[in-house]
Amino acid sequence: MIRPVLMLFCVVSTVLFCLDLPAQDVRTYHYQFIRGSSRKAADAAARPIEAHLTGRLASLFRWRDFAQLAEDDCALHEEETAAIELPEGGQLHLRRSGEKLDVRLYRDGRRCAGTPRTGRIVGLFIIAGDPSGSDCWFIALQEVNRKKTPTAGDQGK
């Protein structure tokens, strides 16, 4: 008799605890992995980037030809880290801690660029890394949305 009562108590306690949990803050970031070069990209997977982004990169850096090698979205919860594999031995690490986003770019296992962000990404954030002669890698990163994941407590509201 005591066992079913104890099980019922555990189930009810778990449900009540879940109802009090706050919604989790999820942020989605869109990244583009771009190669800047002084010559046209020969890679078949490379695609031209948008004209406004080409203009912005060309005004900041010495390269004049830019090609997108990869792009995707990455959703991060609070205190979550994502390691994203990129072409040509690259890897992008995103670490979200509250309002802070730490962005790091690696090539062949070596860190080649990175910067901690102290606030939310507003607009477009560009990080340049690994200038190897006539080429350079870029990550164009921007926050897509900001939403809360509903929890059991939000279901009935």
SULUR-V586462 format. One record per residue. N is the residue number from 1. NEAR is the number of other C-alpha atoms within 10 Angstrom. D_FIRST is the distance of its C-alpha to the first C-alpha in whole Angstrom. Layout:
# SULUR-V586462
N,NEAR,D_FIRST ; N,NEAR,D_FIRST
This chain:
# SULUR-V586462
1,5,0 ; 2,7,4 ; 3,8,5 ; 4,9,6 ; 5,10,7 ; 6,11,9 ; 7,11,10 ; 8,12,11 ; 9,11,13 ; 10,12,15 ; 11,12,16 ; 12,12,17 ; 13,12,19 ; 14,11,21 ; 15,12,22 ; 16,13,23 ; 17,12,25 ; 18,14,27 ; 19,15,28 ; 20,12,30 ; 21,13,31 ; 22,14,35 ; 23,14,37 ; 24,13,39 ; 25,14,42 ; 26,16,44 ; 27,19,48 ; 28,16,50 ; 29,17,53 ; 30,16,56 ; 31,22,58 ; 32,20,61 ; 33,20,62 ; 34,22,66 ; 35,22,69 ; 36,25,72 ; 37,20,75 ; 38,14,79 ; 39,12,79 ; 40,12,78 ; 41,19,74 ; 42,8,75 ; 43,9,71 ; 44,7,70 ; 45,11,67 ; 46,16,68 ; 47,14,69 ; 48,13,71 ; 49,15,69 ; 50,11,69 ; 51,9,73 ; 52,9,72 ; 53,13,70 ; 54,17,73 ; 55,12,75 ; 56,11,72 ; 57,20,72 ; 58,15,76 ; 59,11,77 ; 60,8,75 ; 61,11,75 ; 62,13,78 ; 63,18,77 ; 64,15,78 ; 65,18,76 ; 66,28,72 ; 67,24,70 ; 68,21,66 ; 69,21,65 ; 70,17,61 ; 71,15,59 ; 72,10,55 ; 73,14,53 ; 74,16,50 ; 75,16,47 ; 76,19,46 ; 77,17,43 ; 78,15,43 ; 79,11,43 ; 80,14,44 ; 81,17,47 ; 82,13,48 ; 83,13,51 ; 84,13,53 ; 85,13,55 ; 86,17,59 ; 87,11,62 ; 88,9,64 ; 89,11,62 ; 90,19,61 ; 91,20,57 ; 92,20,56 ; 93,16,53 ; 94,21,52 ; 95,20,50 ; 96,21,48 ; 97,16,47 ; 98,14,47 ; 99,11,50 ; 100,16,52 ; 101,21,53 ; 102,15,54 ; 103,19,56 ; 104,20,57 ; 105,26,60 ; 106,19,60 ; 107,18,63 ; 108,10,62 ; 109,10,59 ; 110,12,62 ; 111,15,61 ; 112,16,64 ; 113,18,63 ; 114,17,61 ; 115,11,60 ; 116,13,57 ; 117,16,57 ; 118,12,56 ; 119,10,56 ; 120,13,55 ; 121,16,57 ; 122,10,59 ; 123,9,62 ; 124,12,63 ; 125,13,62 ; 126,14,64 ; 127,15,64 ; 128,19,67 ; 129,20,66 ; 130,17,68 ; 131,14,72 ; 132,9,73 ; 133,8,77 ; 134,11,77 ; 135,17,74 ; 136,19,71 ; 137,24,67 ; 138,23,66 ; 139,23,62 ; 140,18,62 ; 141,21,59 ; 142,19,58 ; 143,19,55 ; 144,16,54 ; 145,11,51 ; 146,12,49 ; 147,11,45 ; 148,12,42 ; 149,13,39 ; 150,14,37 ; 151,15,33 ; 152,16,30 ; 153,16,31 ; 154,14,34 ; 155,8,33 ; 156,7,33 ; 157,6,36
